């Protein structure tokens, strides 16, 4: 929201007063400084833009800020609530509301809506709405907290919405690539499967599936940045995944025969995690051979060797 004043500071104070928030909860952008003009001409007030920083944003920012910082440094600052601690606190509030309503009383729907929006700490909302007396933490069992917590998480991260968003994101990338394609989706908990049907599969798959792997990585990063949760995304183009699995089976068989014949270890080209699993599964069924992965992503590969060779 935009606010004006005779000076920048006055404009800021006018905005804070109208929004009824302290300065530390405001993101302030100076749009224009005041102009005194000359002889009364050209005089202009200062203008600022103020966005309210909600508590959820602050908590997330604090959590990211302490990652990778030595404990001796973090110990000097005010403790930061972890994701699990914030989640448990929310579960306690949900359980407390449930116990409160068992008595025949009802918490206002407007208050419940604010809690579900998750823009502020649930306890803060109860305090601001005059219902903090609902909280009696010593009477709330941890098991109840976690039981109701699952309901809250499911509401906040609706899986159908998540699937729709990542599907639209990949569709937008394909459109930018000027590839005509249709996407069908299936999902199971946090595993999301995208089936891409196109007349130009080669452009979407790339050499040895490199473009396809990049799309999967982009999709997973997109969802993590949006929800701060890990989702496993698989993308199949036409019948590429099934065809690739058949090719890998034949490749693993030939590789195994070569290792047994020459008694020397051989390694594959870099592969995705799912492709490496196929190689490992096939080699594990063969007598006298072993396999393991080496290297760092995205250049991790499989080594096939004689079992017990280095014992």
C-alpha positions as CSV (number, residue, x, y, z in Angstrom):
1,X,0.0,0.0,0.0
2,X,1.2,3.5,-0.8
3,X,1.4,6.3,1.8
4,X,2.5,9.9,1.7
5,X,3.9,12.5,4.0
6,X,5.9,15.8,4.1
7,X,9.0,13.7,4.6
8,X,9.9,10.1,4.0
9,X,9.8,9.4,7.8
10,X,6.4,11.0,8.1
11,X,5.1,8.9,5.2
12,X,6.4,5.7,6.9
13,X,4.8,6.7,10.2
14,X,1.5,7.4,8.5
15,X,1.6,4.0,6.9
16,X,2.6,2.1,10.1
17,X,-0.2,3.9,12.0
18,X,-2.9,3.1,9.4
19,X,-1.8,-0.5,9.1
20,X,-1.4,-0.8,12.9
21,X,1.9,-2.7,12.7
22,X,5.4,-2.2,14.3
23,X,8.2,-1.2,12.0
24,X,9.9,-4.6,12.2
25,X,6.8,-6.2,10.5
26,X,6.9,-3.8,7.6
27,X,8.7,-4.1,4.2
28,X,9.3,-0.5,3.2
29,X,10.1,0.8,-0.3
30,X,10.7,4.5,-0.8
31,X,9.0,5.4,-4.1
32,X,9.7,9.2,-4.0
33,X,11.5,11.6,-1.7
34,X,9.9,14.9,-0.9
35,X,10.6,17.9,-3.1
36,X,10.6,21.4,-1.5
37,X,10.1,23.2,-4.8
38,X,10.9,26.8,-5.4
39,X,8.7,29.6,-4.1
40,X,5.9,27.1,-3.6
41,X,6.1,25.7,-7.1
42,X,6.9,22.0,-7.8
43,X,6.5,21.0,-4.2
44,X,5.8,17.2,-3.8
45,X,5.3,15.0,-0.8
46,X,7.3,11.8,-0.1
47,X,5.8,8.5,-1.0
48,X,6.5,5.0,0.3
49,X,5.1,1.6,-0.3
50,X,4.6,-0.7,2.8
51,X,3.9,-4.4,2.7
52,X,3.1,-6.3,5.9
53,X,5.5,-9.1,6.7
54,X,3.4,-11.9,8.2
55,X,4.8,-14.2,10.9
56,X,5.1,-17.2,8.7
57,X,7.5,-15.3,6.4
58,X,9.6,-14.2,9.3
59,X,9.8,-17.8,10.7
60,X,10.8,-19.2,7.3
61,X,13.4,-16.5,6.8
62,X,14.9,-17.2,10.2
63,X,15.0,-20.9,9.6
64,X,16.9,-20.4,6.3
65,X,19.2,-17.9,8.0
66,X,20.6,-20.3,10.6
67,X,21.3,-23.2,8.1
68,X,25.0,-23.9,7.8
69,X,25.9,-21.3,10.5
70,X,28.1,-22.7,13.3
71,X,26.3,-23.5,16.5
72,X,28.5,-21.2,18.5
73,X,27.3,-18.3,16.3
74,X,23.7,-19.3,16.5
75,X,23.8,-19.6,20.2
76,X,24.6,-15.9,20.6
77,X,21.3,-15.0,18.9
78,X,17.7,-15.3,19.9
79,X,16.6,-19.0,19.4
80,X,14.9,-19.7,16.1
81,X,11.9,-22.0,16.0
82,X,12.5,-25.0,13.8
83,X,10.1,-26.4,11.3
84,X,9.2,-29.3,13.5
85,X,8.7,-27.1,16.6
86,X,6.4,-24.7,14.6
87,X,4.5,-27.8,13.3
88,X,4.1,-29.2,16.8
89,X,2.9,-25.9,18.2
90,X,0.3,-25.7,15.5
91,X,-0.8,-29.3,16.3
92,X,-1.2,-28.3,20.0
93,X,-3.5,-25.4,19.0
94,X,-5.6,-27.6,16.7
95,X,-5.9,-30.2,19.5
96,X,-6.8,-27.5,22.0
97,X,-9.6,-26.1,19.8
98,X,-10.9,-29.7,19.4
99,X,-11.0,-30.2,23.2
100,X,-12.6,-26.8,23.6
101,X,-15.4,-27.6,21.2
102,X,-16.1,-30.9,22.9
103,X,-17.5,-28.9,25.8
104,X,-20.3,-27.7,23.5
105,X,-18.7,-24.3,22.8
106,X,-17.7,-23.2,19.4
107,X,-14.7,-21.2,18.1
108,X,-15.7,-18.6,15.6
109,X,-15.3,-19.6,12.0
110,X,-13.4,-16.4,11.3
111,X,-10.8,-17.4,13.8
112,X,-10.5,-20.9,12.4
113,X,-10.1,-19.4,8.9
114,X,-7.2,-17.2,10.1
115,X,-5.5,-20.3,11.6
116,X,-5.9,-22.3,8.4
117,X,-4.4,-19.5,6.3
118,X,-1.2,-19.9,8.4
119,X,-0.2,-16.3,8.0
120,X,0.5,-15.9,11.7
121,X,1.4,-18.2,14.6
122,X,-1.8,-19.9,15.7
123,X,-1.2,-18.8,19.3
124,X,-0.8,-15.2,18.2
125,X,-4.2,-15.4,16.4
126,X,-5.9,-16.7,19.5
127,X,-4.3,-14.0,21.6
128,X,-5.4,-11.2,19.2
129,X,-8.9,-12.5,19.0
130,X,-9.2,-12.9,22.8
131,X,-9.5,-16.7,22.8
132,X,-6.0,-17.5,24.2
133,X,-7.7,-19.1,27.2
134,X,-8.5,-22.1,25.0
135,X,-4.8,-23.1,25.2
136,X,-4.0,-25.4,28.1
137,X,-0.8,-27.0,26.9
138,X,-0.4,-29.3,30.0
139,X,-3.6,-31.0,29.1
140,X,-2.8,-31.7,25.5
141,X,-1.3,-35.0,24.6
142,X,1.4,-35.1,22.0
143,X,-0.3,-37.9,20.1
144,X,-3.4,-35.7,19.8
145,X,-1.3,-32.9,18.4
146,X,0.2,-35.1,15.7
147,X,-3.1,-36.7,14.9
148,X,-4.8,-33.3,14.1
149,X,-1.6,-32.0,12.6
150,X,-1.9,-34.4,9.6
151,X,-5.3,-32.8,8.9
152,X,-3.7,-29.3,8.8
153,X,-0.9,-30.3,6.5
154,X,-3.3,-31.9,4.1
155,X,-5.4,-28.8,4.0
156,X,-2.3,-26.6,3.5
157,X,-0.8,-28.7,0.8
158,X,-3.6,-30.1,-1.3
159,X,-2.0,-32.8,-3.5
160,X,-4.4,-32.1,-6.4
161,X,-3.4,-28.5,-6.4
162,X,0.3,-29.4,-6.2
163,X,-0.1,-31.8,-9.2
164,X,-2.0,-29.1,-11.2
165,X,0.7,-26.5,-10.5
166,X,3.6,-28.6,-11.5
167,X,1.8,-29.9,-14.6
168,X,1.1,-26.3,-15.7
169,X,4.7,-25.4,-15.1
170,X,6.0,-28.2,-17.3
171,X,3.4,-27.4,-19.9
172,X,4.6,-23.8,-20.0
173,X,8.2,-24.9,-20.5
174,X,7.1,-27.2,-23.4
175,X,5.2,-24.3,-24.9
176,X,8.3,-22.1,-24.7
177,X,10.2,-24.9,-26.5
178,X,7.5,-24.7,-29.2
179,X,6.6,-28.4,-28.6
180,X,3.0,-29.4,-29.0
181,X,2.2,-31.8,-26.1
182,X,-0.5,-32.9,-23.8
183,X,0.2,-33.9,-20.2
184,X,-1.8,-36.4,-18.1
185,X,-1.1,-36.9,-14.4
186,X,-1.3,-39.5,-11.7
187,X,-0.1,-39.3,-8.1
188,X,0.4,-41.3,-4.9
189,X,1.2,-39.3,-1.8
190,X,4.3,-37.2,-2.7
191,X,5.1,-39.1,-5.9
192,X,3.8,-37.3,-9.0
193,X,3.8,-38.9,-12.4
194,X,3.5,-36.7,-15.6
195,X,2.8,-38.5,-18.9
196,X,3.7,-36.3,-21.8
197,X,2.3,-37.2,-25.2
198,X,3.9,-35.5,-28.2
199,X,4.8,-36.0,-31.9
200,X,8.3,-34.7,-31.1
201,X,9.5,-37.0,-28.3
202,X,13.1,-36.6,-29.3
203,X,13.1,-32.9,-28.5
204,X,11.7,-33.5,-25.0
205,X,13.8,-36.5,-24.2
206,X,17.2,-35.3,-25.5
207,X,20.4,-37.2,-26.0
208,X,20.4,-40.2,-23.5
209,X,17.4,-38.5,-21.8
210,X,19.3,-35.4,-20.7
211,X,16.5,-33.0,-21.5
212,X,14.0,-35.2,-19.7
213,X,16.2,-35.4,-16.6
214,X,16.5,-31.6,-16.6
215,X,12.7,-31.3,-16.8
216,X,12.3,-33.6,-13.8
217,X,14.9,-31.6,-11.8
218,X,13.2,-28.3,-12.7
219,X,9.8,-29.8,-11.6
220,X,11.1,-31.0,-8.3
221,X,12.9,-27.7,-7.6
222,X,9.8,-25.7,-8.6
223,X,7.7,-27.6,-6.0
224,X,10.4,-27.3,-3.3
225,X,10.7,-23.6,-3.8
226,X,6.9,-23.2,-3.7
227,X,6.1,-25.5,-0.7
228,X,9.4,-26.2,1.0
229,X,8.7,-29.9,0.7
230,X,10.3,-32.6,-1.3
231,X,8.1,-34.2,-4.0
232,X,9.3,-37.0,-6.3
233,X,8.4,-36.1,-9.9
234,X,8.7,-38.6,-12.8
235,X,8.1,-37.5,-16.4
236,X,7.5,-40.1,-19.1
237,X,7.4,-39.1,-22.8
238,X,5.3,-41.4,-24.9
239,X,6.7,-44.8,-23.9
240,X,10.3,-43.7,-23.4
241,X,10.7,-44.9,-19.7
242,X,9.5,-48.4,-20.6
243,X,11.7,-48.5,-23.7
244,X,14.7,-47.2,-21.8
245,X,14.2,-49.9,-19.2
246,X,14.2,-52.6,-21.9
247,X,17.4,-51.1,-23.4
248,X,19.1,-51.0,-19.9
249,X,18.2,-54.6,-19.3
250,X,20.0,-55.7,-22.5
251,X,22.9,-53.4,-21.7
252,X,23.3,-54.8,-18.2
253,X,23.3,-58.3,-19.6
254,X,26.1,-57.5,-22.1
255,X,28.1,-55.6,-19.5
256,X,27.9,-58.6,-17.1
257,X,29.1,-61.0,-19.8
258,X,32.0,-58.7,-20.5
259,X,33.1,-58.4,-16.9
260,X,32.9,-62.2,-16.4
261,X,34.9,-62.8,-19.6
262,X,37.7,-60.3,-19.0
263,X,37.6,-60.4,-15.2
264,X,37.8,-56.6,-15.1
265,X,35.5,-54.0,-13.7
266,X,33.6,-51.7,-16.1
267,X,31.5,-48.6,-15.4
268,X,28.5,-47.2,-17.2
269,X,27.9,-43.7,-18.5
270,X,26.3,-41.3,-16.1
271,X,22.8,-42.4,-15.2
272,X,19.8,-41.1,-13.3
273,X,18.9,-42.8,-9.9
274,X,16.0,-44.8,-11.5
275,X,18.3,-46.0,-14.3
276,X,21.0,-47.1,-11.9
277,X,18.5,-49.0,-9.8
278,X,17.6,-51.1,-12.9
279,X,21.3,-52.0,-13.5
280,X,21.8,-52.8,-9.8
281,X,18.6,-55.0,-9.7
282,X,19.7,-57.0,-12.8
283,X,23.3,-57.5,-11.6
284,X,22.2,-58.5,-8.1
285,X,20.5,-61.6,-9.7
286,X,23.7,-62.7,-11.4
287,X,26.1,-65.1,-9.6
288,X,29.7,-63.9,-9.2
289,X,29.0,-60.2,-9.8
290,X,28.5,-57.1,-7.7
291,X,27.6,-53.5,-8.6
292,X,27.9,-50.1,-6.8
293,X,27.5,-46.4,-7.7
294,X,30.3,-43.9,-7.8
295,X,30.6,-40.2,-8.7
296,X,28.5,-37.2,-7.8
297,X,25.2,-36.1,-9.3
298,X,24.4,-35.5,-12.1
299,X,27.5,-37.6,-13.2
300,X,26.9,-40.6,-11.0
301,X,27.5,-44.0,-12.6
302,X,27.4,-47.7,-11.9
303,X,30.5,-49.9,-11.6
304,X,30.1,-53.7,-12.3
305,X,32.8,-55.9,-10.9
306,X,33.7,-59.4,-9.9
307,X,32.1,-60.2,-6.5
308,X,34.7,-60.5,-3.7
309,X,37.5,-59.4,-6.0
310,X,38.9,-56.9,-3.4
311,X,38.3,-59.0,-0.3
